[in-house]
Amino acid sequence: MAHGLIIRTATLDDWPAIWPIMRAVAAAGDTYTYPVDLDEPAGQTLWMVPPSGRTMVAVDAAGPILGTAKVTRNQAGPGSHVANASFMVAPAGRGRGVGRALGEAAIDWARSAGFRAMQFNAVVSTNEPAIYLWQSLGFEIVGVVPGAFAHPVHGDVALNVMHRWL
């Protein structure tokens, strides 16, 4: 884990620090399928998952939240043994191992919660740092959906489905 970084379960008290990260990521429109004009109540509903899942934050030893992740069931019923996770890192946390620390924590938590695999449904093909990170953590691209993401700079690009066994 990155030096001085603490990964812990997020609480509603963390939401005011999570929201600016989420708002900026959604507004950029280049990595998530969230609306670019996502409002705060919708953002909170999307990100702060119920206790069957986990929302976590990466906190610097000095206190600020540098990133956040959520882990939930990818599907219900017969698909409920596969986890899904999403990650966002604040600009101040980029290049400091925050994404990797959150990824490792998400994998560990999902395994301990009884999930047998983890799947990402929509990793934008132009998000090369994320693809590199997930592959380094054992994820494979198991499917590609051509033109499924309207990137604000590159036009219609693919979404990758990534998977790993836990």
ChimeraX attribute file (.defattr): number of C-alpha atoms within 10 A of each C-alpha:
attribute: neighborCount
match mode: 1-to-1
recipient: residues
	/A:1	15
	/A:2	13
	/A:3	10
	/A:4	9
	/A:5	21
	/A:6	18
	/A:7	21
	/A:8	15
	/A:9	13
	/A:10	19
	/A:11	11
	/A:12	10
	/A:13	8
	/A:14	14
	/A:15	16
	/A:16	11
	/A:17	16
	/A:18	25
	/A:19	17
	/A:20	13
	/A:21	18
	/A:22	24
	/A:23	18
	/A:24	16
	/A:25	19
	/A:26	21
	/A:27	15
	/A:28	14
	/A:29	18
	/A:30	19
	/A:31	20
	/A:32	20
	/A:33	16
	/A:34	17
	/A:35	14
	/A:36	15
	/A:37	12
	/A:38	15
	/A:39	12
	/A:40	15
	/A:41	9
	/A:42	11
	/A:43	18
	/A:44	17
	/A:45	10
	/A:46	11
	/A:47	21
	/A:48	21
	/A:49	16
	/A:50	11
	/A:51	8
	/A:52	9
	/A:53	18
	/A:54	21
	/A:55	22
	/A:56	24
	/A:57	27
	/A:58	27
	/A:59	19
	/A:60	18
	/A:61	11
	/A:62	8
	/A:63	10
	/A:64	14
	/A:65	22
	/A:66	24
	/A:67	27
	/A:68	28
	/A:69	25
	/A:70	23
	/A:71	24
	/A:72	22
	/A:73	19
	/A:74	17
	/A:75	12
	/A:76	9
	/A:77	7
	/A:78	7
	/A:79	10
	/A:80	15
	/A:81	18
	/A:82	23
	/A:83	27
	/A:84	23
	/A:85	21
	/A:86	20
	/A:87	22
	/A:88	24
	/A:89	24
	/A:90	20
	/A:91	12
	/A:92	12
	/A:93	18
	/A:94	13
	/A:95	10
	/A:96	15
	/A:97	15
	/A:98	29
	/A:99	27
	/A:100	19
	/A:101	18
	/A:102	27
	/A:103	21
	/A:104	16
	/A:105	18
	/A:106	26
	/A:107	23
	/A:108	13
	/A:109	15
	/A:110	25
	/A:111	17
	/A:112	11
	/A:113	14
	/A:114	12
	/A:115	20
	/A:116	15
	/A:117	18
	/A:118	25
	/A:119	21
	/A:120	21
	/A:121	18
	/A:122	20
	/A:123	23
	/A:124	24
	/A:125	21
	/A:126	17
	/A:127	12
	/A:128	11
	/A:129	10
	/A:130	17
	/A:131	19
	/A:132	11
	/A:133	14
	/A:134	22
	/A:135	15
	/A:136	11
	/A:137	14
	/A:138	12
	/A:139	19
	/A:140	18
	/A:141	17
	/A:142	12
	/A:143	14
	/A:144	17
	/A:145	15
	/A:146	12
	/A:147	13
	/A:148	16
	/A:149	23
	/A:150	16
	/A:151	20
	/A:152	10
	/A:153	9
	/A:154	10
	/A:155	10
	/A:156	13
	/A:157	17
	/A:158	20
	/A:159	25
	/A:160	22
	/A:161	19
	/A:162	21
	/A:163	22
	/A:164	20
	/A:165	14
	/A:166	16
